[in-house]
């Protein structure tokens, strides 16, 4: 082999190694986002030293909360024993903060009996969202679960009488009572609770690897816990149950206990509305 051939062969070897050791990420690096990744099969991936679950094909998922630190560390240990560290710099977001004064305390502060119920229900939801299954519905493209005007956005917050309330962690879609709610991605139903204190009729779908969708204020269910569902399948009906001022769907996405913005995985809305549903 001549000198030119040796140089070409070395270049091809270096290109092959570089390709094998690539870290591919899909999704915006911004607070509130869900990000999917791909590395060489057989690798190990760590986010801030926390090990992540991988498929046999080397796919993984991670998420960043509403006020997540802007610098994150992603480390990959490849099957050949080498490692690569990548610094992830997130874009900081600003959120709509509304300050409201003169609200009667009984309106915004539940009774002690209600607080006990709220804590119990919150723990049940937390346990349900902590499920770490090997489902892979999170890898597919998501669709909007309801059709209508977007009336509430992720991250917004109200401050009553100078006291901050919990931020809103979902996307509100204004729709008529009884309108269909569809599964945004493949998964398995893990909760169908008809009457939680705040969220009323509440349905949770596990999409795998800690990713779940939660649907609030429902008026009825078309599926049951343990049932596998496909993207676009009818799962429930829009309502105004729980602490709701009118019929709408509140759609939320979690990566375990990290609350994410559904807008980071759903198709971009047009003129403040979700696209027409394709109801199966």
QUIZI-V111159 format. One record per residue. N is the residue number from 1. RES is the residue in one small letter. PSI is psi in whole degrees, -180 to 180 (none if undefined). Layout:
# QUIZI-V111159
N/RES/PSI  N/RES/PSI
This chain:
# QUIZI-V111159
1/x/132  2/x/175  3/x/-39  4/x/-41  5/x/-38  6/x/-43  7/x/-43  8/x/-42  9/x/-41  10/x/-41  11/x/-40  12/x/-38  13/x/-44  14/x/-39  15/x/-40  16/x/-45  17/x/-44  18/x/-40  19/x/-43  20/x/-38  21/x/20  22/x/149  23/x/106  24/x/130  25/x/138  26/x/115  27/x/158  28/x/135  29/x/87  30/x/152  31/x/135  32/x/1  33/x/153  34/x/131  35/x/131  36/x/150  37/x/166  38/x/130  39/x/177  40/x/133  41/x/141  42/x/-4  43/x/169  44/x/138  45/x/138  46/x/132  47/x/113  48/x/45  49/x/2  50/x/122  51/x/140  52/x/151  53/x/140  54/x/149  55/x/170  56/x/-25  57/x/0  58/x/19  59/x/147  60/x/172  61/x/151  62/x/166  63/x/156  64/x/132  65/x/177  66/x/-39  67/x/34  68/x/146  69/x/141  70/x/-15  71/x/122  72/x/155  73/x/121  74/x/123  75/x/135  76/x/127  77/x/115  78/x/160  79/x/-25  80/x/4  81/x/-9  82/x/164  83/x/155  84/x/135  85/x/129  86/x/125  87/x/126  88/x/120  89/x/114  90/x/146  91/x/134  92/x/140  93/x/153  94/x/149  95/x/157  96/x/116  97/x/121  98/x/128  99/x/122  100/x/124  101/x/160  102/x/20  103/x/129  104/x/137  105/x/-34  106/x/-21  107/x/-32  108/x/-9  109/x/110  110/x/159  111/x/166  112/x/-39  113/x/-41  114/x/-37  115/x/-38  116/x/-44  117/x/-43  118/x/-45  119/x/-41  120/x/-45  121/x/-38  122/x/-38  123/x/-38  124/x/-43  125/x/-41  126/x/-45  127/x/-41  128/x/-41  129/x/-14  130/x/-5  131/x/134  132/x/78  133/x/170  134/x/17  135/x/153  136/x/24  137/x/-27  138/x/-19  139/x/-21  140/x/172  141/x/135  142/x/154  143/x/162  144/x/139  145/x/-14  146/x/160  147/x/130  148/x/-173  149/x/138  150/x/112  151/x/-5  152/x/144  153/x/160  154/x/139  155/x/-15  156/x/158  157/x/146  158/x/143  159/x/107  160/x/124  161/x/38  162/x/0  163/x/115  164/x/134  165/x/168  166/x/140  167/x/160  168/x/125  169/x/16  170/x/-174  171/x/124  172/x/133  173/x/113  174/x/125  175/x/157  176/x/150  177/x/134  178/x/-8  179/x/150  180/x/147  181/x/129  182/x/154  183/x/125  184/x/-18  185/x/165  186/x/152  187/x/-164  188/x/135  189/x/127  190/x/-13  191/x/139  192/x/83  193/x/124  194/x/-20  195/x/72  196/x/154  197/x/-56  198/x/-44  199/x/-2  200/x/-135  201/x/118  202/x/128  203/x/136  204/x/135  205/x/130  206/x/122  207/x/-2  208/x/151  209/x/32  210/x/-4  211/x/127  212/x/155  213/x/140  214/x/138  215/x/126  216/x/159  217/x/28  218/x/154  219/x/-11  220/x/164  221/x/148  222/x/6  223/x/169  224/x/157  225/x/138  226/x/-10  227/x/133  228/x/139  229/x/154  230/x/152  231/x/131  232/x/-3  233/x/140  234/x/130  235/x/-24  236/x/-176  237/x/141  238/x/144  239/x/-163  240/x/36  241/x/166  242/x/-152  243/x/81  244/x/144  245/x/1  246/x/162  247/x/129  248/x/165  249/x/130  250/x/109  251/x/128  252/x/151  253/x/137  254/x/150  255/x/97  256/x/-120  257/x/5  258/x/122  259/x/124  260/x/165  261/x/114  262/x/-24  263/x/-19  264/x/-9  265/x/-19  266/x/155  267/x/147  268/x/130  269/x/161  270/x/125  271/x/38  272/x/15  273/x/151  274/x/156  275/x/162  276/x/143  277/x/151  278/x/87  279/x/122  280/x/none
